Amino acid sequence: MSVNSEAAILIDARSGDVLYKKNEEKEMAPASITKIATGIIALESGRADDQVVVSRNARQTDGTRIFLAEGEQKPLEDLVYGLLMNSGNDAAVAIAEHIDGSVTAFSQRMNRFAQSVGANHTNFTNPSGLYEKEHVTTAADMAKIAAYAMKNEKFREIVRTRIKPWEGKEWKSELVNHNKMLVSYQGANGIKNGFTSQSGFTLVTSAERNGTELIVVLLKATSSNQIYKDAIKLLDYGFSHYKTVPVLKAGAKISEGEGSYYASETVYASIPKDDMFKVRIVPQNGLIVETTSGLTREYPSVLTKEQHLEAGAPAPNEQTDAVDTASKYSLPEFFMLFFWWLMIVFMSWMMILLLKKERV
C-alpha cells in the first residue's frame, strides 16, 4: 500500500501503535494543523468563559480569519471553536495573547507542551501555522499531539462539530468545519486540515468504528482531493486489518519469575483482526504483547514494579481496615469528633452528679 502525500502515519489512537508510516520523522511545515496544539493548550490553560479581548495585532493577522474586531470580547471557548472549525488565524493570535501575553511567549508554551507528549522533533514559532522557516513538525509528532488532544472531551466535541452559528461584532454567520472527512467518511470524528503554498495540503483526521479509533496524519499533498483520498485509503486499511483490544486493566497484577508488577493504566494493543494474544514482561519493566500471527508489540512504561512489603502490609489496590486515624480524617473532621467526645464526657459527668443528688 502507498500514499501520495510526502509524509504519512496511521496510528491506533488508544494504544499509539503505528500501523503504517512513510517519512514519518521528516521535519516539514504543518500549516493549520498547528492549531490542534493551540486548541488543546487553550482548553487546558484557560477557563471556557474567560473573556478574551481582541487586540489590533490579532485583528490584522494574515490568512484565514473569523473576522474578529479590534476590542471585541469573546469567550475563550468560542474562539477555540473558531480556531479549530473555521481555522481562524485571528482567533489563534487572540488566544495566544490572552494566555501568555504574546505570540512569542505562547509559542514557547507550545514547544514545552510538544516535548511533554513526546513530540521531540517539533518546533512551533506561532499559534496559527502561518509559514515560518523554523516552524516545523513531523507526521509522527503530530500523531502524538492529536492522540493526546482527542483524550479531552471538549476538544473532541469541537472538532466533530460541523456547523455552529457565529455572532461576531463584524461578522454574523456560521462556522463551518473545513475537515471534509466529517461528511464523507463513516465514523469520522475529527480533527483538522491545513494549507499554505510552502507546506502544501496537510491533514490530521480520525475515525472510530466498533471500538477501534484510528488517527491519520498526512503532510504535503499536492491537492485537497489527493489528501482526502490518502486519508480514506489509510483508514480503510486500518479498519479492515486491525482491532483494538484491552490487554491489561489498570491496577491489574502480572507476575514473571520472582517479580510482580501492576499496570499503572489500562493497556490497549492494536492487533490483526483474527489474532489472539498473550502478554509477558520484558526485563526493562515493560509489557510485551505477542499475537498468534507473530506480531509483537512493546509497551515499556506502563508497569509499576511491586515494592517489597513488610509482613501483613497491604499490596496496592488491596483494601485494609487498619487505616491510620491521622490519614483517615481531615482537620475539620478531627475537631468535630473531638467536640463530640467532650460533649459525651460532659453529659456523663452531669449524669453522675444528678445520681449523687438523688441518693442524698
C-alpha positions in Angstrom: 0.0 0.0 0.0 1.2 3.5 -0.8 0.0 7.1 -0.5 0.9 10.2 -2.5 1.4 12.6 0.4 5.1 13.2 1.1 4.8 12.0 4.7 2.2 9.9 6.5 1.4 7.9 9.5 -1.6 5.8 10.7 -1.8 5.0 14.4 -4.3 3.4 16.8 -5.5 6.3 19.0 -5.7 4.3 22.2 -2.5 2.3 22.1 -0.4 4.6 19.9 0.6 1.6 17.8 1.8 2.5 14.4 0.0 0.7 11.6 1.5 2.5 8.6 4.3 5.0 8.1 6.1 7.0 5.4 8.7 9.6 6.0 7.1 9.9 9.5 10.2 11.5 11.1 10.8 14.1 8.3 10.6 17.6 9.6 8.1 19.6 7.5 5.8 22.7 7.6 2.5 21.8 9.2 0.3 24.7 8.2 -3.0 25.0 10.1 -2.8 21.5 11.8 -0.7 23.6 14.2 -4.0 24.8 15.7 -4.5 21.3 17.2 -1.8 22.2 19.7 -3.1 25.7 20.2 -6.6 24.4 20.8 -5.8 21.8 23.4 -3.4 24.2 25.2 -6.2 26.8 25.3 -8.7 24.3 26.8 -6.3 23.1 29.4 -4.7 26.5 30.3 -7.8 28.8 30.4 -11.4 28.7 31.5 -14.2 28.3 28.9 -15.9 31.5 29.9 -12.7 33.7 30.1 -13.4 36.9 28.2 -10.8 37.4 25.6 -10.2 41.0 24.3 -9.1 41.0 20.7 -6.0 43.2 20.0 -5.2 45.2 16.9 -2.4 42.6 16.3 -4.9 39.7 16.3 -7.4 41.7 14.1 -4.7 42.3 11.5 -3.4 38.7 11.3 -2.9 37.3 7.8 -4.6 34.3 6.3 -7.9 32.6 7.2 -9.9 34.6 9.7 -13.2 34.7 11.5 -13.3 38.5 11.2 -12.7 39.4 14.9 -12.9 43.2 15.5 -10.3 45.1 17.5 -11.6 45.5 21.1 -14.2 42.8 20.6 -14.7 40.4 23.6 -15.4 36.8 23.1 -15.4 33.8 25.5 -12.3 31.7 25.1 -14.3 28.6 24.2 -16.0 30.4 21.3 -12.5 31.4 20.0 -11.4 27.7 20.2 -14.4 26.8 18.1 -13.5 29.5 15.5 -9.9 28.3 15.7 -10.5 24.6 15.1 -13.6 24.7 12.9 -13.1 27.7 10.7 -9.3 27.8 11.1 -9.3 31.4 12.3 -5.7 32.8 12.5 -7.1 35.9 14.3 -8.6 33.6 16.9 -5.2 31.8 17.3 -3.4 35.1 18.0 -6.1 36.3 20.3 -5.9 33.1 22.3 -2.1 33.3 22.5 -2.1 36.9 23.7 -4.8 36.1 26.3 -3.0 33.2 27.8 0.7 34.3 27.6 0.6 38.0 26.6 2.3 37.5 23.3 2.7 35.1 20.4 6.4 34.5 21.3 5.6 33.5 24.8 2.7 31.3 23.8 4.9 29.6 21.2 7.4 28.7 23.9 4.5 27.2 25.9 3.5 25.2 22.7 7.0 23.8 22.5 7.0 22.7 26.2 3.7 21.0 25.5 5.1 19.2 22.5 8.0 17.9 24.5 5.7 16.7 27.2 3.8 14.4 24.8 6.9 13.1 23.1 6.8 15.3 20.0 10.6 15.8 20.1 11.1 16.9 16.5 8.6 19.8 16.6 9.3 23.5 16.9 6.4 25.9 16.8 7.0 29.7 16.3 3.4 30.8 16.0 -0.1 29.5 17.1 -1.7 29.5 13.7 0.6 27.6 11.3 1.4 30.5 9.0 4.7 29.6 7.3 7.9 30.4 9.0 11.2 28.6 8.2 11.7 27.3 11.8 8.0 26.3 12.3 8.2 22.5 11.7 6.9 19.2 12.9 6.7 15.6 11.7 3.9 13.2 10.9 4.8 11.0 13.9 4.9 14.1 16.3 1.5 15.4 15.1 0.0 11.9 15.7 1.2 12.1 19.3 -0.2 15.6 19.7 -3.5 14.6 18.1 -3.9 11.5 20.2 -3.3 13.5 23.4 -5.8 16.2 22.3 -8.5 13.7 21.5 -8.5 12.5 25.1 -10.1 15.8 26.0 -13.9 15.6 25.7 -14.4 19.3 25.0 -11.7 19.1 22.2 -13.5 16.1 20.7 -16.8 17.9 20.8 -15.4 20.9 19.0 -13.5 19.0 16.2 -16.5 16.9 15.3 -18.9 19.8 15.1 -19.9 20.5 11.5 -21.7 23.9 11.7 -22.1 26.4 14.5 -23.8 29.8 14.5 -21.4 32.7 14.9 -22.4 36.1 16.3 -19.4 38.5 16.0 -19.1 42.2 16.1 -18.2 42.4 12.4 -19.3 39.0 11.2 -22.6 37.3 11.8 -22.7 33.9 10.0 -21.8 30.3 10.6 -18.6 28.5 11.5 -18.2 25.6 9.0 -15.8 22.8 9.8 -13.2 22.7 7.0 -12.5 18.9 7.6 -14.4 17.2 4.7 -14.0 13.8 6.3 -16.8 14.6 8.7 -19.3 14.5 5.9 -17.7 11.9 3.6 -16.4 9.1 5.8 -18.3 6.8 8.2 -17.2 7.2 11.8 -15.1 10.3 11.2 -14.9 12.4 14.4 -12.2 15.0 13.8 -9.8 16.7 13.6 -8.1 19.5 11.4 -6.8 20.3 7.9 -4.4 22.9 6.7 -2.7 24.6 3.7 0.0 27.1 2.8 1.8 27.3 -0.5 5.0 26.2 1.2 3.5 23.3 3.1 1.1 22.0 0.6 -2.0 20.4 1.9 -1.9 18.9 5.3 -4.5 16.8 7.3 -4.9 15.1 10.6 -8.1 13.1 10.7 -9.6 10.5 13.0 -12.5 7.9 12.8 -14.0 5.3 15.2 -15.7 2.1 14.3 -16.6 -0.9 16.5 -14.4 0.2 19.4 -11.3 1.0 17.3 -10.3 4.6 16.8 -7.6 5.5 14.3 -5.7 8.7 13.6 -4.1 9.6 10.2 -1.6 12.4 9.7 -0.7 13.5 6.1 1.8 16.1 5.2 2.4 17.9 1.9 -0.1 16.5 -0.6 -0.4 18.2 -4.0 -4.2 18.8 -3.8 -7.1 18.7 -1.4 -8.6 15.9 -3.4 -5.5 13.8 -3.1 -5.0 14.2 0.6 -8.6 13.0 1.3 -8.1 10.0 -0.9 -4.9 9.1 1.0 -6.8 9.5 4.3 -9.6 7.2 3.2 -7.2 4.6 1.9 -5.3 4.5 5.2 -8.4 4.4 7.4 -9.9 1.7 5.3 -6.7 -0.3 5.6 -6.6 0.1 9.4 -10.2 -0.8 10.0 -10.0 -3.8 7.6 -6.9 -5.3 9.2 -6.8 -4.3 12.9 -8.8 -4.3 16.1 -8.1 -2.6 19.4 -8.1 -4.9 22.4 -7.5 -4.2 26.2 -4.7 -6.4 27.2 -4.3 -5.3 30.9 -6.7 -3.4 33.1 -5.5 -0.5 35.3 -4.3 -1.9 38.6 -4.1 -5.5 37.4 -1.2 -7.6 38.7 1.1 -9.6 36.5 4.0 -11.8 37.6 7.1 -13.1 35.8 9.6 -15.2 37.6 10.3 -13.6 41.0 8.9 -10.2 40.1 5.4 -8.8 40.3 4.1 -5.7 38.5 1.0 -3.6 38.4 -0.5 -1.8 35.4 -0.4 1.9 36.0 -3.1 2.4 33.4 -5.3 0.3 31.1 -3.1 -1.0 28.3 -4.5 -1.4 24.8 -3.0 -3.0 21.8 -3.8 -2.9 18.1 -3.6 -6.5 16.7 -4.6 -8.2 13.5 -8.4 -8.8 13.4 -8.3 -12.6 13.5 -5.5 -12.9 16.1 -5.4 -13.9 19.7 -2.7 -12.6 22.0 -0.7 -13.3 25.2 1.3 -10.9 27.4 4.6 -11.2 29.2 7.1 -8.9 31.0 10.3 -7.7 29.4 13.4 -7.1 31.7 13.1 -3.3 31.5 9.8 -3.4 33.4 7.8 -3.2 30.2 5.0 -5.2 28.8 5.2 -7.3 25.6 2.1 -8.4 23.6 2.5 -11.4 21.2 -0.2 -12.4 18.8 -0.9 -15.7 17.1 0.3 -14.4 13.7 3.7 -13.5 15.1 3.2 -9.7 15.7 5.0 -8.3 18.7 4.2 -5.0 20.4 6.1 -3.5 23.3 4.9 -1.1 26.0 7.9 -0.1 28.1 6.3 2.4 30.5 3.0 1.0 31.6 4.0 -1.2 34.6 5.0 -0.4 38.1 7.1 -2.9 40.0 5.6 -4.2 43.2 7.6 -3.0 46.2 8.8 -5.4 48.9 6.2 -5.1 51.7 6.5 -5.8 55.3 4.6 -8.8 56.6 0.9 -8.1 56.8 1.1 -4.8 54.9 -1.5 -4.4 52.1 -0.4 -4.6 48.4 -1.6 -1.8 46.0 -5.3 -2.0 45.3 -5.9 -4.3 48.3 -8.3 -2.9 50.9 -7.5 -3.0 54.6 -9.5 -2.0 57.7 -6.3 -0.8 59.5 -6.3 2.8 58.5 -4.3 5.4 60.5 -6.6 7.9 62.2 -4.4 10.9 61.1 -4.9 10.0 57.5 -8.5 8.9 57.8 -9.9 12.2 59.0 -9.4 15.8 57.7 -8.6 18.5 60.3 -12.2 19.8 60.4 -13.5 16.3 60.9 -11.0 15.7 63.7 -12.1 18.8 65.6 -15.8 17.8 65.1 -15.1 14.4 66.6 -13.1 15.9 69.5 -16.1 18.3 70.2 -18.5 15.3 70.3 -16.1 13.5 72.6 -16.1 16.4 75.0 -19.9 16.6 74.9 -20.1 12.9 75.8 -17.7 13.3 78.7 -19.6 16.4 80.0 -23.0 14.7 79.8 -21.6 11.6 81.6 -20.3 13.8 84.3 -23.7 15.6 84.7 -25.5 12.3 85.0 -23.1 11.2 87.7 -23.8 14.4 89.7 -27.6 14.0 89.3 -27.4 10.4 90.6 -25.4 11.5 93.6 -28.0 14.3 94.4 -30.9 11.8 94.3 -29.1 9.5 96.7 -28.6 12.3 99.1 
